[in-house]
Amino acid sequence: MEEKLQTLRDNPAMRWTALLLLALAMFCSYIFMDILSPIKDLMQTERGWDSLAFGTMQGAETFLNVFVFFLIFAGIILDKMGVRFTAILSGAVMLVGGLIKYYAVTDAFIDSSLAQWFTTHFLYVPGFDELGVAPFYGERWEVMVNGVVKEINAVKFDPNTMEFLRITSTMPASAKVAAIGFMIFGCGVEMAGITVSRGIVKWFKGRETALAMGSEMALARLGVATCMIFSPFFAKLGGVVDVSRSVAFGVVLLCIALMMFIVYFFMDKKLDAQTGEAEEKDDPFKVSDIGKILSSGGFWLVALLCVLYYSAIFPFQKYAVNMLQCNLTLNPGTGFWAGDSVTIIQYLVMLVVAACSFTSNFSKNKTAKIGLMAIAVVALIVYCYMGFMRGTAETIFAVFPLLAVAITPILGNYVDHKGKAASMLMIGSLLLIICHLTFAFILPQFKGNAVGGVIVAYLTILVLGASFSLVPAALWPSVPKLVDEKIIGSAYALIFWIQNIGLWLFPLLIGKVLNATNESGTAAHELDYTWALVMLACLGVAALVIGVILKAVDKKQHLGLEEPNIK
């Protein structure tokens, strides 16, 4: 036994410390990823971003990953250079992109010569505009074509055959520059995602892989709640609205993420010194390895399920707060409930929920486990009550990851010891469908009923959080069962690339659907989200179908998805 405990990886405390460093870095990056989501209404009133501009900017996060194939290159870098180098690189890239996005939303940018330049440029992106996938859009004109009003790009307008009527919209310069920063950040955060997954496999293979991945995701998901609570807090701090303060908060956290990766660098280097392993692979990466991955039918099913499921979650997060603002009757609190101190108190209560529910998974004492869960439930009720009294949509949606924090480690542990990953993917997809249809058709029926609407919203958001636990806890640990260990990094990169297609497309599509189903000039708090939500529910239906097929293929080909990780 003493001979086996020779490396950091064999020491549970060191193994989980390495995981904590990676998870904290992702926690910070998740906050920045959605930093503008809870203040969509403020971006419309303060910076003139309508739903299309907002959705185009949000979708830009994955543009370079999808259309310049950066994620594929990231996977190659990871396989050739190793976890340490790629972790530091991803942290630095995220920070550079974050700084550009911060400058774009500052008051200093508004009157700058750069803002004037971007106002008159990037009205047309050759090639990408023809394909309808440009990350920016220029002046849009309503024109008469054979008696029918259509909207086209001004650059393509032919005055000999069409008649100008009026300008209907244009992408603000601040949104364009923010989109550029978000593209760069997106390269870094997706590179970080595959690096963290590879790092966990490195430290936990043959041990608690799914539990480790589930725990990392649980902590990272807390970033969503943190963002929802503190982004509006900083934007409205002191009674003066300044959206750039929210982004500045996110940039500080990106600095912390980079520091976490630096500390991990030295831990990982010591591990390799102990094991004699080299960061660079003895058998270098070959382009033909990608063919090996793509030839796997199981890989394709997992990848398709991934893009369908995540496209119904992450883009939704970017609009969720505004959706609640439009469908709930909220009575903003007064006195204590309107102050700044209540934000800190509510966040501390949220941490109690997360900490107690999370640690209860690891308690071997039955009495202690029950006690921790009881504290978590009471704290959750207190948190929900505070959200209702504050009367703000962002504090209501912040409950989203809390159930995920509680049950993701349980689910990961279950997959490690019992398996059933494919079945969990199907259940998660089914819950996703139910939640989006509830938001679309049931929640609006409670408009005018402040208490009933908030209760329905809380319950639906919590169930959506549970769904968000089922799928990732089962999906990511399944990838090493489908490909060779040497090309795990590239396999994760390909899945993330396919996933990024949806994460680019659907924020943009949601914005387009909102603009198409709402009259021009509709107030930010009065938009109709019904058809946008139906579209997301349809993604859940498709994911469920893929899940059924995946389970059948697993049974026939013995991929091992239903088998436990620990044997």
Buried (B, 14 or more C-beta within 10 A) or exposed (E): EEEEEEBBBBEEEBBBBBBBBBBBBBBBBBBBBBBBBBBBBBBBEBBBBBBBBBBBBBBBBBBBBBBEEBBBBBBBBBBBBBBBBBBBBBBBBBBBBBBBBBBBBBEEBEEBEEBEEBBEEBBBBEEBBEEEBBBBBBBBBBBEEEEEEEEBBBEEBEEEEBEEEEEEBBBBBBBBBBBBBBBBBBBBBBBBBBBBBBBBBBBBBEBBBBBBBBBBBBBBBBBBBBBBBBBBBBBBBEEEBBBBBBBBBBBEBBBBBBBBBBBBBEBBEEBBEEEEEEBEBEEEBEEEBBEBBEEBBBBBBBBBBBBBBBBBBBBBBBBBBBBBBBBBBBEEBEEEBEEEEBBEBBBEBBBBBBBBBBBBBEBEEEEEBEBBBEBBBBBBEBBBEBBBBBBBBBBBBBBBBBBBBBBBBBBBBBBBBEBBBBBBBBBBBBBBBBBBBBBBEEBBEBEEEBEBBBBBBBBBBBBBBBBBBBBBBBBBBBBBBBBEEBBBBBBBBBBBBBBBBBBBBBBBBBBBBBBEBBEEEBEBBEBBBBBBBBBBBBBBBBBBBBBBBBBEBBEEEEBBBBBBBBE
